[in-house]
Each structure stands twice: as C-alpha cells, then as structure tokens.
C-alpha cells in the first residue's frame, strides 16, 4: 500500500528569499504553516557556507526543526560543469563535488540528496559507497525533456542496477508528464505580441512530433512574431509536453524512486495544475505502492504568486493523497 508524505522544496520561495521577504527561518516557517511535513533545501541557494555546511547553519536548521516541527528531508545539490572558467569539470571532479554535497546533506540530517543529470551514469555509480557511508540516498533528478523511457534515464537505471546499492535511485519531476503548454509562458508570449493562432500552431507542431527545426520553419512560413519563437524554445525544452505522457514508464521506475518533485507552474481557481495531469500521475504512484515524499516545487518566481500557489498546491495534494 502506498504511503505518500507531503513536503515543500524551499526553492518555491526563491524570489521571496532573494528579495529579503523571507529569511531561511521564514521559509521553513511558511512551509510548515502550509502543511508540509518536511522540506528540500537547495544548497547553492540557501546554505551560506556552500558547498560545506557550517556548524552555525546546521544549528540553525536544527533549531528551526525544534521550533516548527519540520526538518530537511532532502538536499538539492547542483552539478555545475562550468564551475571553473574555461574548463568543464571532468568525471573525477564531479564525483569529488558530489561527495562534498553528500557530506553536507548528512550534516543537515537529510535522508536524501538530489543530484542532477550532468554527472555521467558512471560517475553517479561511483557515489554508492559514499552514500552508504554517510547514510544519504542519492537520486538523479528526471526532469523535462527527459521521461522515464528516455535513453539518458535508462542509462542511469542501468548504473543503479550495476552498483547493487539501494542508496542510488531516481527523483522524477512531474513536469516530465506535462500534456499541455506551459500557461505562464503562453500568457507571456501573448503579452509580448504573439497571436493565439500562432501559439496553437506551435503547440500542434510539438504534438505532431515535428523536430524543433521543422517547427521553427513552419512558424516562419506562417509569419509568427518573435515572441512565439521564445515560447517554442520552452515547448521543446524544460517545459515540453506530450500528447501521451509516459505513465507506463513511470510505473516501471517506481521501484527506483526515492521521492518526487511535485512540479507546478500555475493552479487555476479550482486548484488544478493546468498543464500537468496530477490525477493520472497519483493514480500510477498509488497503484505501484509508492512510499515517500512528494515535494511541492513551484517554478514561476517572477509571478509574485509563490506563497499563494504553494499553499494551494499542498492543499490540492492533501486532497489527492486522501482519495
């Protein structure tokens, strides 16, 4: 039987944190008030001594847990291959950075660490003994445009199996199952001079399986405005969508899933994510007996709606989990 817990990535509050509206404690307090029972912290964003964790910050995290009743469940690590000027990090350097992140996650008391796909499957596999030593399970984030059946995700699954370790896994992002265009991007394009007809044409190109180059040519021939091509970039990138989401693939990867990112960009007045089929995703997870956290993760930081949207998203999830 599935057992789903609800948390929030403090990434939801990026704009409020960056603008000084919320400090770290304020982010934790807000997540707790919204109903989260744990949270994800993105190290590069909110750890003052990143990549290491100072004793002072670890103490602050512990104090917040005592005060608000929730602590960090997961540590969001960054894999920045361009960290050094004029040099792409090699596999050895990426493994070394990841080990530092594992130690940081452990010091904060996190059970999990999210790693990004820029590390190679071979490098990821090398993290297993360190994950085991520090008691932190490490998952590769499966993010749009990847899906469970993507070649890259299958390569990471092979690495997990070859490692023979239960401390390596996957962290699927629900954005990978989107079935409709991203509404905020669509609305921005309209505000910047795109026509509804040309945006629908762009979406149809994506649904029909045209390549990005083919879609670009189609829109050029149609006389689309520049704003349409900006939206098109997203449609073929990090906010792409599918006529038929890879839900069967999701079912197959549940045994590897450590926790999930409950990505959302916009909730309508009925608390429905307009691009991502949450009911279908939750149905698969429940049927596959998924046990773990779904971390609400808002991306729409320029909207000024992060607090309202995150609160409503957690409310939506509570209702879905109970169904």
Buried (B, 14 or more C-beta within 10 A) or exposed (E): EBEBBBBBBBBBBBBBBEEEEBEBBBBBBBBBEBBBBBBBBBBEBBBEEBBEBEEEBBEBBBEBBEEBEBBBBBBBBBBEBEBEEEEEBEEEBBBEBBBBBBBBBBBBBBBBBBBBBBBBBEBBBBBBEBBBEBEBBBBBBBBBBBBBEBEBBBBBBEBBEEBEBEBBBBBBBBBBBBBBBBBBBBBBBBEEEBBEEBBEBBBEBBBEEBEBEEBBEBBEEEEBBEBBBBBBEBBBEBBBBBEEBBBEBBBBBBEBBBBBBBBBBBBEEEBBBBBBBBEBBBBBBBEBEBBBBBBBBBBBBEBEBBBEBBBBBBBBBEEBBEE
